[in-house]
Amino acid sequence: MSKINLGNFFEDFTIGQKIVHPLPRTITDGDVSFYIALTGSRFALHSSDILAQEMGYKKKPLDDLLMFHLTFGKSVQDISLNAIANLGYAEVSFPNPVFTGDTVRLETEVIGLKENSNGKSGVVYVHSIGYNQNNEEVLNLKRWVMVHKKNHNETSGINQVPTFAKVQPIAKEINIPFLSNINIDATGGKYFFEDYIAGERLNHAEGITIDDSDHTLATKLYQNNAKVHFDDFMMKSTPMQQRLMYGGHVISIARSISFNGLQNAQWIYSINSGAHANPTFAGDTIYAFTEVIETINHEREDLGLLRLRTVGLKNKRPEEIETTFDENGKYLKEVVLDLDYTVVIPKKQK
């Protein structure tokens, strides 16, 4: 037997299969600084220990998306090393904060399989749970990924696709300290829960051009070794003829851009669904707009939640696009991300 791990192909997965992923990750301040360097993230809670302590934390918690990537990256070797593309997410939640010094790990169960009609690939649906060193749940997610088949001549016809909740339910208990005396000079934003209305659209002003080095280093930071992100020689022989950017990096860039308009929305409560509508490549400039889908009151008097839809665009400013779909109901080629997620935001101080 070869000692080389070639990753799993579609035929290697079975529904109910459970995988304990290797490489637990102890998170350092270097990871946090490097993430800011690669994404430009400006959310104040994740930048300042002083502000975090004023808000009731022992020190600044990790940006939820950095924690997502570092934990999610554990699954790539087993789930998506032979992926064609990561297709989407659902029911993603962040139950407990993570801090530098914490060690995260990940376990996964296969919950669905669908062989594609071309016989060359299939979609694998998984449910992954991340834990810290105290076995506290820090990440819960479902995703689906298109994976190459090993043998194109054999077909199984399997078509067992799970259903997903449209929106993650809002819990009565939210693990965030009581929010009082929000320092708007420090957060950079003067708008609170009451200032947002359903149907509002925010055209974020900034664009970020992603260089080859940016997305390559980001994916390495997350120990995400999917071939489509790294092997340029292999990808030159594909229809794309170049490496595909990790879709999670696009999510982080869009989130960073959304800071301008959502400065006080420091916490991601859940990702309800996400679609990588079109591929992104080095040299593309990402813009974004956010629509407020719903304002959600909470029984806590200090916070509320906003259900948002952030759309990432490549090489197109948000004010130039009114709709994200063409006349056939397909995403416009400029749309690279369609993310439905819920954030926590403080209410105005009484």
ZAMARFI-154450 format. One record per residue (C-alpha): x, y, z. Coordinates in steps of 0.05 Angstrom, whole numbers, padded with zeros to 5 digits, always signed. Each point is the difference from the previous one (the first is absolute). Last residue first. Layout:
# ZAMARFI-154450
XYZ
...
This chain:
# ZAMARFI-154450
-00612+01082+00542
+00055-00022-00046
-00021-00015-00071
-00004-00074-00016
+00063-00039-00013
+00008-00042-00063
-00001-00076-00010
+00006-00025-00071
-00040-00048-00042
+00021-00029-00067
-00023-00009-00072
+00061+00002-00045
-00002+00005-00076
+00071+00000-00026
+00033+00006-00069
-00049+00044-00038
+00033+00031-00061
-00023-00057-00046
-00073+00017+00016
-00032-00056+00040
-00051-00041-00038
-00075+00014-00001
-00004-00003-00076
-00009+00076-00006
+00064+00011+00039
+00008-00001+00075
+00035+00045+00051
-00046+00060-00008
+00013+00075+00004
+00074+00000-00019
+00041+00062-00016
-00006+00027+00071
+00036-00063+00024
+00064+00013-00040
+00020-00054-00049
+00068-00035-00006
-00023-00059+00042
-00063+00005+00042
-00015-00026+00070
-00072+00001+00023
-00014+00008+00074
-00070-00021+00022
-00014+00019+00072
-00042-00024+00058
+00011+00052+00054
+00000-00017+00073
-00015+00039+00063
+00038+00018+00063
-00002+00033+00068
-00071-00014+00022
+00006-00075-00006
-00066-00027-00022
+00023+00006-00071
-00027+00040-00058
+00015-00024-00070
+00008+00049-00058
-00009-00036-00066
+00028-00003-00071
+00048+00059+00006
+00035+00001-00068
+00076+00004-00004
+00043+00022-00058
+00069-00024-00020
+00061+00013-00042
+00057-00048-00015
+00055+00016-00050
+00024-00060-00040
+00075-00007-00009
+00004-00071+00025
-00062-00039-00017
-00072-00005+00023
-00049-00052-00024
-00075+00013-00006
-00060-00006+00046
+00036-00024+00062
-00064-00009+00039
-00013+00010+00074
-00055-00018+00047
-00021+00016+00071
+00068+00022+00025
-00009+00011+00074
+00011+00049+00058
+00055+00040-00033
+00024+00050+00052
+00027+00071-00008
-00060+00033-00032
+00021+00068+00027
+00037+00021-00064
-00055-00022-00047
+00001+00056-00051
+00073-00002-00018
+00017-00067+00031
-00032-00034-00060
+00067+00000-00037
+00030-00046+00053
-00060-00047-00006
+00008-00001-00076
+00075-00016+00008
-00015-00055+00051
-00052-00032-00045
+00048+00003-00059
+00051-00036+00043
-00051-00054+00015
-00008-00011-00075
+00072-00022-00006
+00024+00031-00065
+00004-00046-00060
+00069-00011-00032
+00007+00013-00074
-00019-00030-00067
-00074+00003+00017
-00016-00055-00051
+00052-00044+00035
+00071-00015-00024
+00027+00064+00032
-00030-00025+00066
+00051-00056+00007
+00060+00045-00008
-00031+00052+00046
-00008-00050+00057
-00019+00042+00060
-00074+00019+00003
-00029-00056-00043
+00042-00050+00038
-00035+00010+00066
+00053+00008+00054
-00038+00043+00050
+00050+00009+00056
-00039+00064+00019
+00063+00043-00007
+00015-00036-00065
-00067+00023-00028
+00015+00072+00021
+00070-00004-00029
-00026-00021-00068
-00058+00050+00001
+00045+00059+00014
+00061-00022-00042
-00041-00005-00063
-00027+00070+00012
-00071+00017+00022
-00024+00070-00019
-00043+00029+00055
-00057+00048-00014
-00026+00052+00048
-00066+00038+00000
-00050-00050+00027
-00068+00007-00033
-00046-00010+00060
-00071-00021-00017
-00059+00009+00047
-00058-00048-00009
-00008-00013+00074
+00020+00061+00040
+00064+00017+00037
+00009+00057+00051
-00033-00038+00058
+00056-00051+00002
+00055+00052+00006
+00035+00051-00044
+00056+00045+00025
+00058-00041-00028
+00076+00004+00007
+00002-00052+00055
+00048+00042+00043
-00035+00067-00008
-00066-00037+00007
+00020-00024+00070
-00058-00045+00019
-00019+00016+00072
-00037-00064+00012
-00002-00069-00032
-00014-00058+00046
+00052-00053-00017
-00013-00044-00062
-00019-00073+00003
-00071+00008-00027
-00054-00034+00041
-00070+00001-00027
+00024-00031-00065
-00017+00028-00068
-00017-00055-00050
+00048-00007-00059
-00037+00019-00064
-00020-00041-00060
+00009-00066+00037
+00034-00051-00043
-00024-00062-00036
+00045-00059-00014
+00014-00026-00070
+00001-00075-00012
+00011-00013-00074
+00042-00061-00012
+00002-00022-00072
+00057-00046+00015
+00040+00008-00064
+00064-00035-00022
+00038+00021-00062
+00024+00067+00027
+00042-00033+00054
+00033+00045+00051
-00056+00050+00003
+00016+00073+00010
-00033+00039+00057
-00053+00054+00000
-00008+00029+00070
-00057+00009+00048
-00001+00034+00067
-00029-00006+00069
+00029+00037+00059
+00007+00002+00076
+00058+00039+00029
+00024+00014+00071
-00027-00061+00037
+00032-00007+00068
+00045-00061+00006
+00045+00038+00049
+00057+00004-00052
-00048+00031-00050
-00050-00036-00044
-00021+00004-00073
-00060-00037-00028
-00007-00021-00073
-00062-00023-00038
+00014-00024-00070
-00032-00003-00069
+00042-00030-00057
-00017+00018-00071
+00021-00046-00057
+00050-00005-00056
+00016-00030-00067
-00064-00038-00015
-00027+00059-00040
-00067-00008+00037
+00031+00022+00066
-00002-00048+00059
-00035+00028+00061
+00022-00017+00071
-00027+00022+00068
+00014+00004+00074
+00074-00016+00005
+00021+00013+00073
+00058+00045+00019
+00045+00014+00061
+00043+00062+00009
+00054+00026+00047
+00015+00067+00032
+00054+00018+00051
-00008+00065+00039
+00061+00043+00012
-00030+00059-00038
-00073+00003+00016
-00063-00036-00025
-00071+00022+00016
-00055-00051+00009
-00061-00023-00041
+00023+00024-00070
-00053-00027-00048
-00003-00024-00072
-00067-00028-00021
+00017+00000-00074
+00061+00004-00046
+00013-00003-00074
+00034-00028-00062
+00073-00014+00016
+00030-00015-00067
+00033-00055-00040
+00021-00035+00063
+00054-00052+00005
+00028+00025+00066
-00072+00015+00020
-00022-00046+00055
+00059-00034+00035
+00057+00049-00013
-00049+00059+00001
-00032-00014+00068
+00052+00034+00044
-00009+00065-00039
-00069+00009+00030
+00031+00015+00067
+00050+00052-00023
-00050+00028-00050
-00058+00006+00049
+00044+00030+00054
+00023+00053-00049
-00073+00011-00019
-00022+00010+00072
+00055+00052+00012
+00035-00027+00061
-00018+00027+00068
+00035+00061+00029
+00019-00009+00073
-00034-00020+00065
-00066+00021-00031
-00051+00048+00031
-00007+00056-00051
+00052+00043+00033
+00046-00061-00002
-00011-00006-00075
+00015+00075-00009
+00066-00007+00037
+00018-00065-00036
-00008+00036-00066
-00003-00027-00071
-00054-00054+00002
-00051+00046+00033
+00019+00055-00048
-00022-00031-00065
+00052+00023-00050
+00015-00061-00044
+00052+00018-00054
-00004-00071-00027
+00072-00025-00006
+00034+00045+00051
-00058-00008+00049
+00006-00076-00006
+00075+00005+00012
-00011+00040+00064
-00050-00052+00027
+00043-00060-00019
+00061+00033+00033
-00041+00010+00064
-00003-00075+00003
-00052-00055-00009
+00016-00072+00020
-00023-00044-00057
-00019-00073+00003
+00031-00036-00059
-00041-00062-00016
-00074-00005-00018
-00045-00049+00037
-00044-00028-00056
-00069-00031+00006
-00035-00037-00057
-00075+00004+00006
-00010+00003-00075
+00060-00032-00035
+00060+00034-00032
+00056-00034-00038
-00037+00000-00066
+00003+00077-00003
+00075+00001+00006
+00038+00003+00066
+00070+00027+00008
+00065-00026-00032
+00032-00016+00067
+00069-00027-00016
+00024-00061+00039
-00016-00043-00059
-00023-00071+00015
